[in-house]
Amino acid sequence: MGDYVEIVGYFAMALLVISFIPKQLKIVRIINLVGCILFVAYGILLGWKYPIIISNGLIGLIQIYHLFLAKKTA
């Protein structure tokens, strides 16, 4: 595995942790969504690790749903 794979994993982890710092829920969801996307890429780069891909893919879809729902009601 290349070092770039580990970099993607660490960057995804950092974004996931950082996503809980902002007070605005929209910002939390956007940062978390980007982290989930990176974790899905990380799972693919590791050789299709389905637990990583599926869990983060589902969380990402939930974040997208809530972002669109918030946009509709705004």
N, C-alpha and C positions, 0 to 999 in steps of 0.2 A: 504494500500500500504506500502510495506517495504521501509526502508530508502535506500536500494540499488537501488530502482527505481529512487529516486531523485538524487542519486549519478550519475547514468548513464545519466540523463538529464543534470545535471550541467557539467559533463565531456564533453558531446557532445557540449553544449553551449560554453564551454571554447575553445575546439578545433576549433569550427567554427569561433570564434573571432580571435584566434591565427593564423588561416590559412591565414589571410590577412596581416600578418606582414612580412613574407619573401619576398624578391625581386624576387626570382626565381619562375617563374610561375609553374614549375613542382612540387616544394615543396608545393606551395599554393594548387595546385590541390590534391596532396596526403593527406595533412592534412585535407583539406575540405572533401575529400572522406571518411576518417575515421570518421570525425564528422557526416557526413550523415548516415553512417552505424550505429553509436551509436544512432542517432535520430530515425532511423527506429526501432531499438531494444527498445528504450524508448517508442515509439508509441505502440508497441506490448505489452510491459509490463504494459502500462496504460490501456490496455483492447481494443486493436485494434482501436486506434484513427487514422482513415484513412487519415485525412488531414495531419497529421505529417508523416505518413508512405509514402503516395503517393508523397508528395512534396519532401521529402528528398530522396526517392528512385529515383525519376526522376533526381534530381540534381546529385545524385551519378552516375547514368548512363551517364549523360552528362560529368562528370569528367572522367569517364573511357574511354569514346569515345575520348575525347581530349588527354588523356594520350597515348592511342594507336596510335592516329593520329600523335602525336609528335614523338613517337618512330619510326613510319614508315618513316617519313621524315628526321630523324636524321641520 
